[in-house]
């Protein structure tokens, strides 16, 4: 049996990258959960909060939004939980990309653990 070592090395690299990206999405969510603010400017995108949970604009910012996301996840409303997680990182394209790559189900499952 002939082994293609280059293919195996590439597969190992991409599997490692996927694990790191998965861990990063959790770090990004945890950061949001702990980011309590009362200044609307600190949310970075109050317009997105206004159409979801306007009370979070001055009542906790990202931390408030993530409490709503956690409640949504626990109520099996994964679409809303995912949307709120993306809004939380509206200021950070890299973090939003990591969340999007992880996907709605992974985000929802993780939020259920909170």
Secondary structure as GFF3:
##gff-version 3
##sequence-region A 1 114
A	DSSP	alpha_helix	5	33	.	.	.	ID=ss1
A	DSSP	three_ten_helix	40	43	.	.	.	ID=ss2
A	DSSP	alpha_helix	46	50	.	.	.	ID=ss3
A	DSSP	alpha_helix	55	58	.	.	.	ID=ss4
A	DSSP	alpha_helix	62	74	.	.	.	ID=ss5
A	DSSP	alpha_helix	78	88	.	.	.	ID=ss6
A	DSSP	alpha_helix	93	102	.	.	.	ID=ss7
A	DSSP	alpha_helix	104	112	.	.	.	ID=ss8
###
